[in-house]
Amino acid sequence: MSAPYPHLTSTGGVFSLIRDGLARSRSDLSRLTGLAPSTITLRVDELLGLGVVEEAGETASRGGRRPRKLALARDGRVIAGIDLGAAHATIILEDLRGGRVARHRMSLDIARAPEVVLRGIHREVLALVEAAAEPVTLAGIGLAVPGPVGVPDGRIISPSRMPGWNGIDASAILGGIAGVPVRCENDANAMALGEHIADGRRSANMLVVKAGSSIGVGIIVDGTLYRGATGVAGDITHIAVAGSTVACVCGRVGCLDAIAGGRAIGEAMTAGGIRVDDVAQLADLARDGHPLATRLLREAGLRTGSVLATVVGFFNPERLVLGGIIATTDAFVAGVRSSIYDLCLPLSTSSLDVAASVEGWDIGARGAALLVRDELLSAASIDALTRARS
């Protein structure tokens, strides 16, 4: 059988297999890359010499001496992952192995001045660093925001839910405050990255829907996040739904967000005599079997699924993951599934896995942290270090 990763034969490529948890021993590396054991030994020795990999115990033996387990070296560096919402933020600290060091959820008002919001976030990050069980050093920050992020400049573009943030370079502002590298990404894209790594990077082509106050999609193509020409790939928020005349905050009518986003559903609940203060409360009502909440969420799922059906037919992914607080409700998930299988040809859905996310409420923050982790520990950076030592 041919090696599944024959392109990852450099020192950096071998390192990436250890980094992603795909290889735990020299024999794993040889099997995955097709390299001879002697070449693998040379590569691993280079990584040990760089101090980026360590031998940590033994793995199970398949006969003979137990192989030494390979893992990323622990050096005390941590990365903060931040997922901003309209009224809250999720903050995590992860070590370079991707292990959780701390996790925290805080309230905020995204409508405040960007620097005020980002300084408040930074204070919370520093508090988590100080409270860590062992001394750690902040090495970088990944920031997910609820709005489009331009490519290549990384500025936030016309965010409908972030007044005062248009054109803001959040990476530069937060980087100046924190003194570490910062990478900014759209929240649906960050969630897609988090789901992709949680899946072991097995699904090369997948769609990840973030259904909360608004609805967005992150796209993984050939194992890589796809942002599009200007960074707005997957922004289905303002796609018009046939037959709808509801006004949207963007100035148009019939947008998906205006009829199926969590905020719109909450407003419909209030109009029906049931006050809903936030999307989490709406989801709780649906899980408790409230008839109006259940009906509205199923209708939202059907409408969201009608838009996604076109995307599925065009893109032909192997997985469609439904994430965000709205997707924790059976009614919404059932509505999406119904539309997908009703409107797509069997050719598109015969091997499609449509499932609600099981990765928890911090998956977007984990994806944001992954942005920085992959950059600090990229195969290219390891290869550059190797060349510098030779």
C-alpha positions as CSV (number, residue, x, y, z in Angstrom):
1,M,0.0,0.0,0.0
2,S,1.3,3.4,-0.9
3,A,2.3,6.0,1.8
4,P,-0.5,8.5,2.4
5,Y,1.8,11.5,2.9
6,P,4.6,11.0,0.4
7,H,4.9,14.8,0.0
8,L,5.9,15.3,3.7
9,T,9.4,14.1,3.5
10,S,11.4,17.1,4.6
11,T,12.3,17.7,8.2
12,G,9.4,20.2,8.4
13,G,7.1,17.8,6.7
14,V,8.0,15.0,9.2
15,F,7.5,17.5,12.0
16,S,4.0,18.4,10.8
17,L,2.9,14.7,11.1
18,I,4.0,14.7,14.7
19,R,2.5,18.2,15.4
20,D,-0.9,17.0,14.1
21,G,-0.9,13.8,16.1
22,L,-0.8,11.6,13.0
23,A,2.5,10.0,13.9
24,R,3.7,9.0,17.4
25,S,6.8,7.0,16.5
26,R,9.5,6.6,14.0
27,S,7.8,3.6,12.5
28,D,4.6,5.7,12.1
29,L,6.6,8.3,10.2
30,S,8.2,5.7,7.9
31,R,4.8,4.2,7.2
32,L,3.1,7.6,6.5
33,T,5.9,9.1,4.3
34,G,7.4,6.1,2.7
35,L,10.9,7.2,3.8
36,A,13.4,4.6,4.8
37,P,13.9,4.1,8.6
38,S,17.5,5.5,8.4
39,T,16.2,8.7,6.8
40,I,13.4,9.0,9.4
41,T,16.1,8.6,12.1
42,L,18.0,11.5,10.5
43,R,14.9,13.7,10.4
44,V,13.9,13.0,14.0
45,D,17.5,13.6,15.2
46,E,17.3,17.0,13.5
47,L,14.0,17.8,15.2
48,L,15.4,16.7,18.6
49,G,18.4,18.9,18.0
50,L,16.1,21.9,17.3
51,G,14.3,21.3,20.5
52,V,10.9,21.2,18.9
53,V,10.3,17.5,19.5
54,E,10.9,15.3,22.5
55,E,10.8,11.6,23.2
56,A,8.1,11.0,25.8
57,G,7.7,7.5,27.0
58,E,7.0,4.4,24.8
59,T,4.2,3.4,22.4
60,A,2.7,0.0,22.1
61,S,4.9,-2.6,20.5
62,R,4.0,-4.6,17.4
63,G,6.8,-7.1,18.2
64,G,10.3,-6.5,19.5
65,R,11.4,-3.4,21.4
66,R,8.8,-0.8,22.2
67,P,9.3,2.3,20.0
68,R,9.9,5.7,21.7
69,K,6.9,8.0,21.6
70,L,7.5,11.3,19.8
71,A,5.7,14.5,20.8
72,L,6.0,18.2,20.5
73,A,8.4,19.6,23.1
74,R,7.0,21.4,26.1
75,D,8.7,24.8,26.4
76,G,6.2,26.8,28.4
77,R,4.8,28.8,25.5
78,V,1.1,29.2,25.1
79,I,-1.3,30.6,22.5
80,A,-4.5,32.4,23.2
81,G,-7.5,31.7,21.1
82,I,-10.3,34.3,21.2
83,D,-13.8,34.0,19.7
84,L,-15.6,37.4,19.8
85,G,-19.4,37.5,19.8
86,A,-21.8,40.4,20.0
87,A,-22.2,40.1,23.7
88,H,-19.5,37.7,24.9
89,A,-16.1,36.3,24.2
90,T,-14.6,32.8,24.6
91,I,-10.9,32.8,25.5
92,I,-8.7,29.7,25.7
93,L,-5.0,29.1,26.3
94,E,-3.4,26.2,24.6
95,D,0.2,24.9,24.8
96,L,2.0,24.2,21.5
97,R,0.7,20.6,21.6
98,G,-2.8,21.9,21.4
99,G,-3.5,20.9,25.0
100,R,-5.8,23.2,27.0
101,V,-4.2,25.3,29.7
102,A,-7.2,27.5,30.5
103,R,-10.7,28.4,29.2
104,H,-12.9,31.3,30.1
105,R,-16.1,33.0,28.9
106,M,-16.7,36.7,29.5
107,S,-19.3,39.3,28.7
108,L,-18.6,42.3,26.4
109,D,-20.3,44.8,24.2
110,I,-18.9,44.5,20.6
111,A,-20.5,47.9,19.8
112,R,-17.9,49.7,22.0
113,A,-14.7,51.2,20.5
114,P,-12.4,48.5,19.1
115,E,-9.4,49.4,21.2
116,V,-11.6,49.4,24.3
117,V,-12.9,45.9,23.5
118,L,-9.4,44.6,22.6
119,R,-7.8,46.0,25.8
120,G,-10.4,44.4,27.9
121,I,-9.8,41.1,26.1
122,H,-6.0,41.4,26.6
123,R,-6.5,41.9,30.4
124,E,-8.5,38.7,30.5
125,V,-5.8,36.9,28.6
126,L,-3.1,38.1,31.0
127,A,-5.2,37.1,33.9
128,L,-5.4,33.5,32.5
129,V,-1.6,33.5,31.9
130,E,-1.0,34.6,35.5
131,A,-3.4,32.0,36.9
132,A,-1.9,29.0,35.0
133,A,-0.8,26.1,37.1
134,E,2.7,26.3,35.7
135,P,4.7,29.3,34.5
136,V,3.8,30.0,30.8
137,T,4.7,32.6,28.3
138,L,2.2,34.1,25.8
139,A,3.6,33.4,22.3
140,G,0.7,34.6,20.1
141,I,-3.0,35.3,19.8
142,G,-5.6,34.1,17.3
143,L,-8.7,36.4,17.1
144,A,-12.0,35.3,15.6
145,V,-14.5,38.1,14.8
146,P,-18.2,38.0,13.7
147,G,-17.6,39.8,10.4
148,P,-15.7,39.4,7.1
149,V,-11.9,39.7,7.3
150,G,-10.2,40.9,4.1
151,V,-7.5,39.1,2.2
152,P,-4.6,39.9,2.2
153,D,-4.6,42.9,4.5
154,G,-6.6,41.3,7.4
155,R,-8.9,44.3,7.9
156,I,-12.5,43.8,9.0
157,I,-14.8,44.5,6.1
158,S,-18.3,46.1,6.5
159,P,-19.4,44.0,9.5
160,S,-23.2,44.3,10.0
161,R,-23.0,43.4,13.7
162,M,-19.9,45.3,14.6
163,P,-20.6,49.1,14.4
164,G,-17.4,51.1,14.4
165,W,-15.2,48.2,13.3
166,N,-15.3,48.7,9.5
167,G,-11.7,48.9,8.1
168,I,-10.2,48.2,11.5
169,D,-6.9,46.2,11.6
170,A,-7.7,44.3,14.8
171,S,-4.5,42.2,14.5
172,A,-2.3,45.4,14.5
173,I,-4.2,46.9,17.4
174,L,-4.2,43.8,19.6
175,G,-0.6,43.0,18.6
176,G,0.5,46.5,19.7
177,I,-1.2,46.0,23.0
178,A,0.0,42.5,23.7
179,G,3.4,42.6,22.0
180,V,3.0,39.2,20.4
181,P,1.9,38.1,16.9
182,V,-1.8,38.3,16.3
183,R,-3.9,36.8,13.5
184,C,-7.5,37.8,12.8
185,E,-10.0,35.5,11.1
186,N,-13.8,35.4,10.5
187,D,-15.5,33.4,13.2
188,A,-17.1,30.8,10.8
189,N,-13.6,30.3,9.3
190,A,-12.1,29.8,12.7
191,M,-14.8,27.3,13.6
192,A,-14.1,25.4,10.4
193,L,-10.4,25.2,11.3
194,G,-11.3,24.0,14.8
195,E,-13.6,21.3,13.4
196,H,-11.0,20.3,10.8
197,I,-8.3,19.7,13.4
198,A,-10.7,18.0,15.8
199,D,-11.5,15.6,12.9
200,G,-7.8,14.8,12.6
201,R,-7.7,16.7,9.3
202,R,-9.3,13.6,7.7
203,S,-12.1,15.4,5.8
204,A,-10.3,17.1,2.9
205,N,-13.5,18.9,1.7
206,M,-16.0,20.1,4.3
207,L,-18.4,22.9,5.1
208,V,-18.9,24.2,8.6
209,V,-21.9,26.3,9.4
210,K,-21.9,28.7,12.4
211,A,-25.5,29.3,13.3
212,G,-25.8,31.8,16.1
213,S,-27.0,35.4,16.1
214,S,-26.1,35.3,12.4
215,I,-25.3,32.5,10.0
216,G,-21.9,32.0,8.2
217,V,-20.0,29.1,6.6
218,G,-16.3,28.1,6.7
219,I,-15.0,26.1,3.8
220,I,-12.2,23.6,3.8
221,V,-10.9,22.7,0.4
222,D,-8.3,20.0,-0.1
223,G,-7.5,20.2,3.7
224,T,-7.0,24.0,3.6
225,L,-9.2,26.9,4.7
226,Y,-10.6,28.6,1.6
227,R,-11.1,32.3,1.9
228,G,-11.8,33.4,-1.6
229,A,-10.4,36.3,-3.6
230,T,-11.1,38.9,-1.0
231,G,-11.8,36.9,2.2
232,V,-15.6,36.6,2.1
233,A,-16.0,33.0,0.8
234,G,-18.8,31.3,2.7
235,D,-20.6,34.5,3.6
236,I,-24.1,33.2,3.0
237,T,-25.6,35.7,5.5
238,H,-27.0,38.0,2.8
239,I,-28.0,35.5,0.1
240,A,-31.7,36.2,-0.7
241,V,-34.2,33.5,0.1
242,A,-37.0,33.2,-2.5
243,G,-40.3,34.6,-1.4
244,S,-39.0,36.6,1.6
245,T,-39.6,40.4,1.8
246,V,-38.2,40.9,5.3
247,A,-35.9,43.9,5.5
248,C,-32.2,43.2,6.5
249,V,-29.8,45.5,8.3
250,C,-27.7,45.5,5.1
251,G,-30.4,47.5,3.4
252,R,-31.7,44.7,1.2
253,V,-34.7,42.4,1.7
254,G,-35.0,38.7,2.0
255,C,-31.5,38.0,3.3
256,L,-31.0,34.6,5.0
257,D,-29.8,36.4,8.2
258,A,-33.0,38.5,8.4
259,I,-35.2,35.4,8.5
260,A,-33.1,32.5,9.8
261,G,-30.4,34.1,12.0
262,G,-30.8,33.7,15.8
263,R,-31.4,37.4,16.3
264,A,-34.2,37.4,13.8
265,I,-35.8,34.3,15.4
266,G,-35.6,36.0,18.8
267,E,-37.4,39.0,17.4
268,A,-40.1,36.7,16.0
269,M,-40.5,35.1,19.4
270,T,-40.9,38.5,21.0
271,A,-43.5,39.5,18.4
272,G,-45.3,36.2,19.4
273,G,-45.5,37.3,23.0
274,I,-42.5,35.4,24.3
275,R,-39.6,37.6,25.3
276,V,-36.2,36.2,24.4
277,D,-33.1,38.1,25.6
278,D,-30.4,36.1,23.7
279,V,-29.8,33.2,21.4
280,A,-28.9,30.9,24.2
281,Q,-32.3,31.4,25.8
282,L,-34.0,30.7,22.5
283,A,-32.1,27.4,22.2
284,D,-33.1,26.5,25.8
285,L,-36.7,27.1,25.0
286,A,-36.5,24.8,21.9
287,R,-34.8,22.0,23.9
288,D,-37.6,22.3,26.5
289,G,-40.1,21.7,23.7
290,H,-41.6,25.2,23.5
291,P,-43.9,25.0,20.4
292,L,-43.2,28.5,18.9
293,A,-39.4,28.2,19.4
294,T,-39.4,24.7,17.9
295,R,-41.5,25.8,14.9
296,L,-39.4,28.9,14.2
297,L,-36.1,27.0,14.5
298,R,-37.3,24.3,12.2
299,E,-38.4,26.9,9.6
300,A,-35.0,28.6,10.0
301,G,-33.3,25.2,9.4
302,L,-35.3,24.6,6.3
303,R,-34.4,28.1,4.9
304,T,-30.8,27.7,5.8
305,G,-30.8,24.3,4.2
306,S,-32.3,25.7,1.0
307,V,-29.3,28.0,0.7
308,L,-26.8,25.3,1.7
309,A,-28.3,22.9,-0.9
310,T,-26.9,25.1,-3.7
311,V,-23.5,25.2,-2.0
312,V,-23.5,21.4,-1.5
313,G,-24.4,20.8,-5.1
314,F,-21.7,23.1,-6.3
315,F,-18.9,22.1,-3.9
316,N,-19.7,18.4,-3.3
317,P,-18.2,18.2,0.3
318,E,-17.8,15.0,2.2
319,R,-18.9,16.6,5.5
320,L,-21.4,19.3,6.5
321,V,-21.0,20.3,10.2
322,L,-23.6,22.4,11.9
323,G,-22.1,24.4,14.7
324,G,-23.1,27.4,16.9
325,I,-25.7,27.7,19.6
326,I,-28.7,27.4,17.2
327,A,-27.3,24.1,15.9
328,T,-27.6,22.6,19.3
329,T,-31.3,22.3,18.8
330,D,-32.8,19.2,17.0
331,A,-35.4,21.4,15.3
332,F,-32.8,23.5,13.4
333,V,-30.6,20.5,12.5
334,A,-33.7,18.5,11.3
335,G,-34.8,21.4,9.1
336,V,-31.3,21.7,7.5
337,R,-31.1,18.0,6.8
338,S,-34.6,17.9,5.3
339,S,-33.8,20.7,2.8
340,I,-30.4,19.3,1.9
341,Y,-31.7,15.8,1.1
342,D,-34.9,17.2,-0.6
343,L,-33.2,19.7,-2.8
344,C,-29.8,18.0,-3.6
345,L,-29.4,15.2,-6.1
346,P,-28.4,11.8,-4.6
347,L,-25.0,12.2,-6.4
348,S,-24.2,15.1,-4.0
349,T,-25.6,13.5,-0.8
350,S,-24.9,9.8,-1.2
351,S,-21.7,10.0,0.8
352,L,-22.3,13.3,2.5
353,D,-22.2,13.3,6.3
354,V,-24.5,16.0,7.8
355,A,-24.0,16.3,11.5
356,A,-24.2,18.7,14.4
357,S,-20.9,19.6,16.0
358,V,-19.9,17.8,19.1
359,E,-16.8,19.8,19.8
360,G,-18.2,22.2,22.4
361,W,-18.6,25.9,22.8
362,D,-14.9,26.8,22.5
363,I,-14.3,25.3,19.0
364,G,-14.1,28.7,17.4
365,A,-11.5,29.9,19.9
366,R,-9.6,26.6,19.3
367,G,-9.6,27.3,15.6
368,A,-8.3,30.8,16.2
369,A,-5.5,29.5,18.3
370,L,-4.7,27.0,15.5
371,L,-4.1,29.9,13.1
372,V,-1.1,31.0,15.2
373,R,0.0,27.6,16.2
374,D,0.3,26.4,12.6
375,E,2.2,29.6,11.7
376,L,4.7,29.2,14.6
377,L,5.1,25.5,13.9
378,S,4.7,25.3,10.2
379,A,6.7,22.9,8.1
380,A,8.2,25.8,6.3
381,S,9.4,27.4,9.5
382,I,11.0,24.2,10.7
383,D,12.7,23.6,7.4
384,A,14.1,27.2,7.6
385,L,15.4,26.5,11.1
386,T,17.0,23.3,9.8
387,R,18.8,25.1,7.0
388,A,20.0,27.8,9.3
389,R,21.7,25.2,11.5
390,S,23.3,23.3,8.6
